[in-house]
């Protein structure tokens, strides 16, 4: 939970278990971390990077998202065609779990023309700060030959 206090002064925090009053006691404790975080997170695309050539198949968009104070809460993923006048950003999805990194699949095989597209993410921290990062001028290879290695 994040909360912005409206003014300076003395504030009190009261915490109850989700199933209060049927659980908890004087011996149960909570740990609260209060952090003042006014700095936006940082990050960059791991894949694809600006100017990359992607295959005409499903790919995994990957972002390195960093916030040293409150931590990264989630990342929203978008893409845009090269037609900036007649199309809008399309939200691909979001990632709220950093256990496998900050990533989201994108099925390039369903888009007929991927020349000059852009991927974009909004990276949010737990304090509500955010930053937008783009990977511009992404192109699709016309030919894709997967390498298959067979053992003896």
Buried (B, 14 or more C-beta within 10 A) or exposed (E): EEEEEEEEEEEEEEEEEEEEEEEBEEEEEEEEEEEEBEBBBBBBBBBBEEEBEBBBEEBEBBBBBBBEBBBBBBBBBBBBBBEEEEEEEEEBEBBEEBEEBBBBEBEBBEBEEBEBBBBBBBBBBBBEBBBEBBBBEBBBEEEEEEEEEEEE
